Amino acid sequence: MKINEKSKILLVLSLLLIWGFLYLYLAEITDYLVFSLLNLTAETHLTESIRFFLFEVPKVMLLLVLIVFFVGIVRSYFSPEKTRKLLGGKNHFIGNILSSLLGVVTPFCSCSAIPLFLGFVESGVPLGVTFSFLIAAPMVNEVALVLLLGLFGWKTALLYLSTGLMIAVFSGYIIGKLKLEKYVEPWVYKVKAGQLELDDENLKFSQRIDTGVDAVIEIVGKVWIYIIIGIAVGAGIHSYVPENFMASLMGKEAWWSVPTAVILGVPMYSNAAGIIPIVQALLEKGASLGAVLAFMMSVIALSLPEIIILKKVLKVQLIFVFVGIVATGIIIVGYIFNLIY
């Protein structure tokens, strides 16, 4: 049974009202589950861990579903071909800025890294401009941005956005100036990008709603397990890890805290939704904002699986340059945050 456009919009509005009710009363619902149904003793480590887990899982899932749905609708207006046309012919600093901004609202994950990279290079987008896009897309993740806004406030979210864009812009600019095109695998330049075309010109709004629903099914279906794992780790840190230990390892006074955070982050694999609860728990335990943001950025932007996939289109020399420049930018930003806060 097909739903007409008006009914579909009314259904979405009704679901938004239900979403708002659940989100508004989530703390009360969680307390009822923990203290009335489970009858747990207040203020014990186990109770606090369970309460943290039961509160954060639906909170993150509610935020994730809402944001992915609306971003899915927005993305229905931007095909990869449109993105390439906007970036093509741009060079120097303006191109890096534009591509970084586009990276924030354009889909990028390990499965789309190669076709997007091929499309950009084949259509004449400068290598440095392409890398600004590739860095910004995972690092300045719209899911992470909104979750940070909901969990920590607009100042932290704005700082995350501005510093992530700064790293993407300057890293891409430096890579472009180094003239490293010879370290792209030769076959990349021979690939035609017509396969990335997407007819999005004449979609009805109800069809764009469908793209939002499809995005929720696809993305949430892939990341829910990482969300649960991340929140479980965060719950353990929240209740069992001593504050003094985290302060000594990732505190502001420890000069090694930021590079240590980056070293710990790179081998890990997570996504924005899975890493945010860990960030929250680390901050509560006394870790510095600079070290924690450096950890988060390195996990999201320099994860080992992403590097392995990029190896299919980039030579080892360019991989090392990419990782080195981005890691250096993250470390610098981490120290700046520690100086400011």
ROMI-698682 format. One record per residue (C-alpha): x, y, z; residue in three letters. Coordinates in Angstrom, 3 decimals. Last residue first. Example, Ala and Ser with C-alpha at 12.3 -4.5 7.8 and 13.67 -1.06 7.14 Angstrom:
! residues 2
<X 13.670; Y -1.060; Z 7.140; aa SER>
<X 12.300; Y -4.500; Z 7.800; aa ALA>
This chain:
! residues 341
<X 40.744; Y 25.561; Z 28.314; aa TYR>
<X 42.724; Y 27.791; Z 25.916; aa ILE>
<X 46.123; Y 26.147; Z 26.286; aa LEU>
<X 44.688; Y 22.630; Z 26.225; aa ASN>
<X 42.660; Y 23.500; Z 23.142; aa PHE>
<X 45.764; Y 24.784; Z 21.368; aa ILE>
<X 47.658; Y 21.602; Z 22.315; aa TYR>
<X 44.939; Y 19.452; Z 20.763; aa GLY>
<X 44.859; Y 21.608; Z 17.628; aa VAL>
<X 48.599; Y 21.108; Z 17.170; aa ILE>
<X 48.231; Y 17.342; Z 17.666; aa ILE>
<X 45.401; Y 17.156; Z 15.120; aa ILE>
<X 47.415; Y 19.108; Z 12.554; aa GLY>
<X 50.421; Y 16.831; Z 13.051; aa THR>
<X 48.214; Y 13.760; Z 12.636; aa ALA>
<X 46.774; Y 15.199; Z 9.401; aa VAL>
<X 50.213; Y 15.954; Z 7.959; aa ILE>
<X 51.741; Y 12.616; Z 8.948; aa GLY>
<X 48.776; Y 10.488; Z 7.836; aa VAL>
<X 48.624; Y 12.110; Z 4.393; aa PHE>
<X 52.397; Y 12.086; Z 3.916; aa VAL>
<X 52.550; Y 8.426; Z 4.945; aa PHE>
<X 49.724; Y 7.492; Z 2.553; aa ILE>
<X 51.418; Y 9.503; Z -0.196; aa LEU>
<X 54.627; Y 7.489; Z 0.168; aa GLN>
<X 52.729; Y 4.188; Z 0.352; aa VAL>
<X 51.096; Y 4.694; Z -3.044; aa LYS>
<X 47.461; Y 5.729; Z -3.235; aa LEU>
<X 44.471; Y 4.059; Z -4.926; aa VAL>
<X 44.238; Y 0.677; Z -3.221; aa LYS>
<X 46.087; Y 1.999; Z -0.178; aa LYS>
<X 43.004; Y 4.165; Z 0.465; aa LEU>
<X 41.261; Y 0.994; Z 1.660; aa ILE>
<X 44.009; Y 0.166; Z 4.161; aa ILE>
<X 44.065; Y 3.757; Z 5.414; aa ILE>
<X 40.302; Y 3.734; Z 6.019; aa GLU>
<X 40.598; Y 0.426; Z 7.902; aa PRO>
<X 43.388; Y 1.877; Z 10.107; aa LEU>
<X 41.392; Y 4.874; Z 11.295; aa SER>
<X 42.888; Y 8.274; Z 10.540; aa LEU>
<X 39.870; Y 10.610; Z 10.348; aa ALA>
<X 37.467; Y 9.126; Z 12.918; aa ILE>
<X 39.880; Y 7.629; Z 15.462; aa VAL>
<X 42.368; Y 10.485; Z 15.043; aa SER>
<X 39.642; Y 13.097; Z 15.476; aa MET>
<X 38.307; Y 11.475; Z 18.647; aa MET>
<X 41.726; Y 11.123; Z 20.273; aa PHE>
<X 42.664; Y 14.694; Z 19.401; aa ALA>
<X 39.305; Y 15.839; Z 20.812; aa LEU>
<X 40.056; Y 13.959; Z 24.044; aa VAL>
<X 43.595; Y 15.297; Z 24.329; aa ALA>
<X 42.510; Y 18.892; Z 23.789; aa GLY>
<X 39.507; Y 18.617; Z 26.124; aa LEU>
<X 41.713; Y 17.363; Z 28.954; aa SER>
<X 40.946; Y 14.044; Z 30.635; aa ALA>
<X 39.433; Y 14.482; Z 34.098; aa GLY>
<X 37.082; Y 11.538; Z 34.398; aa LYS>
<X 34.059; Y 13.414; Z 33.073; aa GLU>
<X 36.018; Y 14.270; Z 29.933; aa LEU>
<X 36.842; Y 10.605; Z 29.344; aa LEU>
<X 33.190; Y 9.598; Z 29.803; aa ALA>
<X 31.943; Y 12.122; Z 27.248; aa GLN>
<X 34.607; Y 11.170; Z 24.725; aa VAL>
<X 33.681; Y 7.501; Z 25.158; aa ILE>
<X 30.036; Y 8.396; Z 24.514; aa PRO>
<X 31.106; Y 10.299; Z 21.351; aa ILE>
<X 33.164; Y 7.437; Z 19.873; aa ILE>
<X 30.340; Y 5.191; Z 18.708; aa GLY>
<X 28.281; Y 7.877; Z 16.996; aa ALA>
<X 31.320; Y 9.343; Z 15.258; aa ALA>
<X 32.505; Y 6.046; Z 13.878; aa ASN>
<X 34.867; Y 3.497; Z 15.275; aa SER>
<X 38.089; Y 1.772; Z 14.378; aa TYR>
<X 41.152; Y 1.947; Z 16.573; aa MET>
<X 44.729; Y 1.864; Z 15.307; aa PRO>
<X 44.789; Y 5.701; Z 14.944; aa VAL>
<X 43.298; Y 6.608; Z 18.326; aa GLY>
<X 45.938; Y 5.410; Z 20.770; aa LEU>
<X 48.716; Y 7.208; Z 18.892; aa ILE>
<X 46.544; Y 10.348; Z 18.675; aa VAL>
<X 45.792; Y 10.288; Z 22.425; aa ALA>
<X 49.480; Y 9.762; Z 23.220; aa THR>
<X 50.333; Y 12.770; Z 21.033; aa PRO>
<X 47.857; Y 14.863; Z 23.086; aa VAL>
<X 48.716; Y 13.601; Z 26.588; aa SER>
<X 52.499; Y 13.809; Z 26.255; aa TRP>
<X 52.754; Y 17.206; Z 27.920; aa TRP>
<X 50.864; Y 15.915; Z 30.982; aa ALA>
<X 49.391; Y 18.927; Z 32.779; aa GLU>
<X 46.233; Y 18.999; Z 30.629; aa LYS>
<X 45.256; Y 15.473; Z 31.551; aa GLY>
<X 45.334; Y 12.489; Z 29.206; aa MET>
<X 47.387; Y 9.883; Z 31.096; aa LEU>
<X 47.740; Y 11.518; Z 34.535; aa SER>
<X 44.175; Y 12.882; Z 34.472; aa ALA>
<X 42.843; Y 9.512; Z 33.358; aa MET>
<X 44.566; Y 7.750; Z 36.253; aa PHE>
<X 43.550; Y 10.375; Z 38.802; aa ASN>
<X 39.893; Y 10.078; Z 37.793; aa GLU>
<X 39.818; Y 6.373; Z 38.553; aa PRO>
<X 38.233; Y 4.163; Z 35.847; aa VAL>
<X 35.219; Y 2.240; Z 37.206; aa TYR>
<X 32.044; Y 4.293; Z 36.772; aa SER>
<X 32.360; Y 6.481; Z 33.679; aa HIS>
<X 35.143; Y 4.415; Z 32.119; aa ILE>
<X 32.947; Y 1.315; Z 32.253; aa GLY>
<X 29.935; Y 3.202; Z 30.918; aa ALA>
<X 32.057; Y 4.691; Z 28.115; aa GLY>
<X 33.189; Y 1.232; Z 27.065; aa VAL>
<X 29.543; Y 0.100; Z 26.993; aa ALA>
<X 28.628; Y 3.294; Z 25.127; aa ILE>
<X 31.238; Y 2.590; Z 22.462; aa GLY>
<X 30.211; Y -1.050; Z 22.121; aa ILE>
<X 26.532; Y -0.115; Z 21.816; aa ILE>
<X 27.248; Y 2.609; Z 19.281; aa ILE>
<X 29.582; Y 0.334; Z 17.334; aa TYR>
<X 26.801; Y -2.271; Z 17.100; aa ILE>
<X 24.342; Y 0.359; Z 15.884; aa TRP>
<X 26.683; Y 1.514; Z 13.092; aa VAL>
<X 25.696; Y -0.500; Z 10.026; aa LYS>
<X 21.936; Y -0.672; Z 10.484; aa GLY>
<X 21.962; Y 2.958; Z 11.586; aa VAL>
<X 23.551; Y 3.853; Z 8.255; aa ILE>
<X 21.428; Y 1.751; Z 5.914; aa GLU>
<X 18.029; Y 1.952; Z 7.599; aa ILE>
<X 18.436; Y 5.642; Z 8.457; aa VAL>
<X 19.650; Y 6.463; Z 4.934; aa ALA>
<X 16.691; Y 4.585; Z 3.449; aa ASP>
<X 14.319; Y 6.638; Z 5.604; aa VAL>
<X 15.966; Y 9.860; Z 4.448; aa GLY>
<X 15.841; Y 8.695; Z 0.823; aa THR>
<X 12.131; Y 7.946; Z 1.305; aa ASP>
<X 11.608; Y 11.483; Z 2.574; aa ILE>
<X 13.263; Y 12.632; Z -0.651; aa ARG>
<X 10.671; Y 10.580; Z -2.524; aa GLN>
<X 7.905; Y 12.365; Z -0.610; aa SER>
<X 9.556; Y 15.649; Z -1.595; aa PHE>
<X 9.230; Y 14.718; Z -5.253; aa LYS>
<X 12.422; Y 13.900; Z -7.137; aa LEU>
<X 13.026; Y 15.727; Z -10.395; aa ASN>
<X 16.725; Y 16.587; Z -10.350; aa GLU>
<X 18.192; Y 13.699; Z -8.394; aa ASP>
<X 19.394; Y 11.478; Z -11.228; aa ASP>
<X 22.685; Y 10.126; Z -9.916; aa LEU>
<X 25.871; Y 9.757; Z -11.930; aa GLU>
<X 28.720; Y 7.922; Z -10.226; aa LEU>
<X 29.176; Y 5.414; Z -13.034; aa GLN>
<X 30.272; Y 8.240; Z -15.329; aa GLY>
<X 33.544; Y 8.454; Z -13.439; aa ALA>
<X 35.922; Y 7.136; Z -16.041; aa LYS>
<X 39.014; Y 5.393; Z -14.776; aa VAL>
<X 42.325; Y 5.971; Z -16.518; aa LYS>
<X 43.695; Y 8.421; Z -13.946; aa TYR>
<X 43.285; Y 5.849; Z -11.178; aa VAL>
<X 45.298; Y 3.252; Z -13.097; aa TRP>
<X 48.486; Y 5.193; Z -12.392; aa PRO>
<X 48.303; Y 4.742; Z -8.579; aa GLU>
<X 48.619; Y 8.188; Z -6.995; aa VAL>
<X 52.186; Y 8.869; Z -5.849; aa TYR>
<X 53.040; Y 10.811; Z -9.008; aa LYS>
<X 50.363; Y 13.365; Z -8.059; aa GLU>
<X 52.448; Y 14.488; Z -5.090; aa LEU>
<X 52.925; Y 18.143; Z -6.020; aa LYS>
<X 53.978; Y 19.316; Z -2.510; aa LEU>
<X 51.766; Y 22.413; Z -2.821; aa LYS>
<X 48.640; Y 20.284; Z -3.108; aa GLY>
<X 49.542; Y 18.275; Z -0.005; aa ILE>
<X 50.047; Y 21.543; Z 1.897; aa ILE>
<X 46.656; Y 22.905; Z 0.790; aa TYR>
<X 44.925; Y 19.650; Z 1.628; aa GLY>
<X 46.375; Y 19.695; Z 5.128; aa SER>
<X 45.539; Y 23.394; Z 5.518; aa PHE>
<X 41.874; Y 23.056; Z 4.584; aa VAL>
<X 41.209; Y 19.736; Z 6.343; aa ALA>
<X 42.934; Y 20.784; Z 9.582; aa ILE>
<X 41.049; Y 24.094; Z 9.625; aa MET>
<X 37.750; Y 22.345; Z 8.907; aa LEU>
<X 38.269; Y 20.071; Z 11.896; aa GLY>
<X 39.255; Y 23.039; Z 14.052; aa THR>
<X 36.143; Y 25.025; Z 13.136; aa SER>
<X 33.654; Y 22.177; Z 13.480; aa LEU>
<X 35.046; Y 20.848; Z 16.778; aa TYR>
<X 35.191; Y 24.360; Z 18.203; aa LEU>
<X 31.584; Y 24.954; Z 17.136; aa LEU>
<X 30.434; Y 21.708; Z 18.761; aa ALA>
<X 32.293; Y 22.531; Z 21.985; aa THR>
<X 30.742; Y 26.003; Z 22.104; aa LYS>
<X 27.265; Y 24.773; Z 21.111; aa TRP>
<X 26.729; Y 22.482; Z 24.066; aa GLY>
<X 28.306; Y 19.307; Z 25.441; aa PHE>
<X 25.839; Y 16.451; Z 24.854; aa LEU>
<X 23.387; Y 17.833; Z 22.288; aa GLY>
<X 25.921; Y 19.915; Z 20.375; aa LEU>
<X 28.463; Y 17.105; Z 20.508; aa LEU>
<X 25.813; Y 14.767; Z 19.113; aa LEU>
<X 25.045; Y 17.286; Z 16.364; aa VAL>
<X 28.662; Y 17.629; Z 15.307; aa LEU>
<X 29.414; Y 13.921; Z 15.600; aa ALA>
<X 26.504; Y 13.121; Z 13.273; aa VAL>
<X 27.572; Y 15.895; Z 10.883; aa GLU>
<X 31.061; Y 14.414; Z 10.648; aa ASN>
<X 33.882; Y 16.901; Z 10.485; aa VAL>
<X 36.574; Y 14.205; Z 10.451; aa MET>
<X 34.996; Y 11.780; Z 7.963; aa PRO>
<X 34.194; Y 14.292; Z 5.197; aa ALA>
<X 36.826; Y 16.888; Z 6.115; aa ALA>
<X 39.854; Y 14.720; Z 5.320; aa ILE>
<X 38.594; Y 13.407; Z 1.969; aa LEU>
<X 37.410; Y 16.874; Z 0.920; aa PHE>
<X 40.706; Y 18.529; Z 1.794; aa SER>
<X 42.383; Y 15.608; Z 0.024; aa PHE>
<X 40.525; Y 16.338; Z -3.198; aa THR>
<X 41.569; Y 19.993; Z -3.086; aa VAL>
<X 45.195; Y 18.904; Z -2.700; aa GLY>
<X 44.914; Y 16.511; Z -5.638; aa LEU>
<X 43.420; Y 19.113; Z -7.984; aa PRO>
<X 39.952; Y 18.184; Z -9.332; aa VAL>
<X 40.361; Y 17.173; Z -12.972; aa GLY>
<X 37.337; Y 14.941; Z -13.511; aa SER>
<X 39.421; Y 11.780; Z -13.188; aa GLU>
<X 40.811; Y 12.828; Z -9.810; aa VAL>
<X 37.417; Y 13.646; Z -8.284; aa PHE>
<X 35.668; Y 10.571; Z -9.665; aa GLY>
<X 38.407; Y 8.189; Z -8.627; aa LEU>
<X 38.433; Y 9.602; Z -5.090; aa PHE>
<X 34.665; Y 9.295; Z -4.881; aa LEU>
<X 34.755; Y 5.724; Z -6.194; aa PRO>
<X 37.538; Y 4.773; Z -3.714; aa ILE>
<X 36.246; Y 6.385; Z -0.536; aa ALA>
<X 32.628; Y 5.206; Z -0.888; aa SER>
<X 32.922; Y 1.910; Z 1.023; aa CYS>
<X 35.257; Y 3.390; Z 3.635; aa SER>
<X 32.840; Y 6.212; Z 4.391; aa CYS>
<X 31.977; Y 9.555; Z 2.890; aa PHE>
<X 28.561; Y 11.094; Z 2.287; aa PRO>
<X 28.634; Y 14.837; Z 1.528; aa THR>
<X 27.532; Y 17.459; Z 4.050; aa VAL>
<X 30.821; Y 18.094; Z 5.880; aa VAL>
<X 32.945; Y 17.329; Z 2.831; aa GLY>
<X 31.337; Y 20.191; Z 0.932; aa LEU>
<X 32.801; Y 22.619; Z 3.449; aa LEU>
<X 36.230; Y 21.047; Z 3.032; aa SER>
<X 35.911; Y 21.180; Z -0.763; aa SER>
<X 35.074; Y 24.877; Z -0.655; aa LEU>
<X 37.956; Y 25.757; Z 1.674; aa ILE>
<X 40.481; Y 23.733; Z -0.323; aa ASN>
<X 39.267; Y 25.234; Z -3.596; aa GLY>
<X 39.583; Y 28.744; Z -2.203; aa ILE>
<X 43.156; Y 28.031; Z -1.030; aa PHE>
<X 44.684; Y 26.898; Z -4.302; aa HIS>
<X 42.569; Y 25.470; Z -7.079; aa ASN>
<X 39.031; Y 25.067; Z -8.282; aa LYS>
<X 38.485; Y 23.784; Z -11.816; aa GLY>
<X 36.353; Y 20.889; Z -10.633; aa GLY>
<X 35.061; Y 21.185; Z -7.079; aa LEU>
<X 31.514; Y 22.247; Z -7.887; aa LEU>
<X 31.365; Y 19.860; Z -10.837; aa LYS>
<X 32.617; Y 17.017; Z -8.636; aa ARG>
<X 29.897; Y 17.673; Z -6.070; aa THR>
<X 27.227; Y 17.767; Z -8.740; aa LYS>
<X 28.443; Y 14.414; Z -10.056; aa GLU>
<X 28.480; Y 12.911; Z -6.557; aa PRO>
<X 24.768; Y 13.811; Z -6.296; aa SER>
<X 23.619; Y 16.567; Z -3.990; aa PHE>
<X 19.867; Y 17.246; Z -3.572; aa TYR>
<X 19.197; Y 13.808; Z -2.061; aa SER>
<X 21.882; Y 14.696; Z 0.464; aa ARG>
<X 19.515; Y 17.092; Z 2.229; aa VAL>
<X 16.919; Y 14.325; Z 2.693; aa ILE>
<X 19.551; Y 11.923; Z 4.009; aa GLY>
<X 20.809; Y 14.679; Z 6.330; aa VAL>
<X 17.292; Y 14.906; Z 7.755; aa PHE>
<X 17.033; Y 11.164; Z 8.402; aa PHE>
<X 20.637; Y 10.805; Z 9.588; aa VAL>
<X 20.050; Y 13.577; Z 12.126; aa ILE>
<X 16.858; Y 12.136; Z 13.591; aa LEU>
<X 18.078; Y 8.531; Z 13.673; aa VAL>
<X 21.388; Y 9.519; Z 15.272; aa LEU>
<X 19.820; Y 11.705; Z 17.935; aa LEU>
<X 17.382; Y 8.971; Z 18.954; aa LEU>
<X 20.141; Y 6.345; Z 18.872; aa MET>
<X 22.445; Y 8.496; Z 20.999; aa VAL>
<X 19.741; Y 9.038; Z 23.620; aa LYS>
<X 18.519; Y 5.428; Z 23.421; aa PRO>
<X 22.034; Y 4.097; Z 24.162; aa VAL>
<X 23.014; Y 6.880; Z 26.590; aa GLU>
<X 20.358; Y 6.346; Z 29.256; aa PHE>
<X 20.517; Y 2.562; Z 29.548; aa LEU>
<X 24.328; Y 2.591; Z 29.461; aa PHE>
<X 24.774; Y 5.387; Z 32.020; aa PHE>
<X 22.188; Y 3.742; Z 34.305; aa ARG>
<X 23.963; Y 0.400; Z 34.016; aa ILE>
<X 27.346; Y 1.958; Z 34.790; aa SER>
<X 25.909; Y 3.984; Z 37.695; aa GLU>
<X 24.265; Y 0.902; Z 39.139; aa THR>
<X 27.462; Y -1.134; Z 38.891; aa LEU>
<X 29.613; Y 1.557; Z 40.497; aa HIS>
<X 27.132; Y 2.039; Z 43.351; aa THR>
<X 25.283; Y 5.319; Z 43.819; aa GLU>
<X 21.735; Y 3.941; Z 44.073; aa ALA>
<X 20.941; Y 0.295; Z 44.765; aa THR>
<X 19.179; Y -1.445; Z 41.892; aa LEU>
<X 15.468; Y -2.295; Z 41.893; aa ASN>
<X 15.508; Y -3.466; Z 38.257; aa LEU>
<X 11.933; Y -2.261; Z 37.644; aa LEU>
<X 11.850; Y 0.662; Z 40.072; aa SER>
<X 15.430; Y 1.946; Z 40.372; aa PHE>
<X 16.963; Y 1.251; Z 36.980; aa VAL>
<X 13.895; Y 1.212; Z 34.712; aa LEU>
<X 12.213; Y 4.166; Z 36.429; aa TYR>
<X 15.457; Y 6.124; Z 36.399; aa ASP>
<X 15.784; Y 5.502; Z 32.657; aa THR>
<X 12.221; Y 6.661; Z 31.937; aa ILE>
<X 12.803; Y 9.829; Z 33.964; aa GLU>
<X 16.046; Y 10.574; Z 32.096; aa ALA>
<X 14.414; Y 9.909; Z 28.715; aa LEU>
<X 11.510; Y 12.299; Z 29.309; aa TYR>
<X 12.429; Y 14.955; Z 26.723; aa LEU>
<X 13.927; Y 12.494; Z 24.236; aa TYR>
<X 10.910; Y 10.198; Z 24.330; aa LEU>
<X 8.440; Y 13.077; Z 23.977; aa PHE>
<X 10.415; Y 14.693; Z 21.132; aa GLY>
<X 10.651; Y 11.436; Z 19.199; aa TRP>
<X 6.900; Y 10.890; Z 19.574; aa ILE>
<X 6.306; Y 14.387; Z 18.178; aa LEU>
<X 8.744; Y 13.677; Z 15.335; aa LEU>
<X 6.860; Y 10.457; Z 14.565; aa LEU>
<X 3.665; Y 12.448; Z 14.179; aa SER>
<X 5.393; Y 14.945; Z 11.854; aa LEU>
<X 6.754; Y 12.085; Z 9.725; aa VAL>
<X 3.290; Y 10.538; Z 9.483; aa LEU>
<X 1.794; Y 13.873; Z 8.467; aa LEU>
<X 4.439; Y 14.204; Z 5.725; aa ILE>
<X 3.669; Y 10.699; Z 4.467; aa LYS>
<X -0.042; Y 11.377; Z 4.472; aa SER>
<X 0.457; Y 14.492; Z 2.341; aa LYS>
<X 2.774; Y 12.690; Z -0.103; aa GLU>
<X 0.544; Y 9.688; Z -0.686; aa ASN>
<X 1.219; Y 6.384; Z 1.045; aa ILE>
<X 1.512; Y 3.296; Z -1.122; aa LYS>
<X 0.000; Y 0.000; Z 0.000; aa MET>
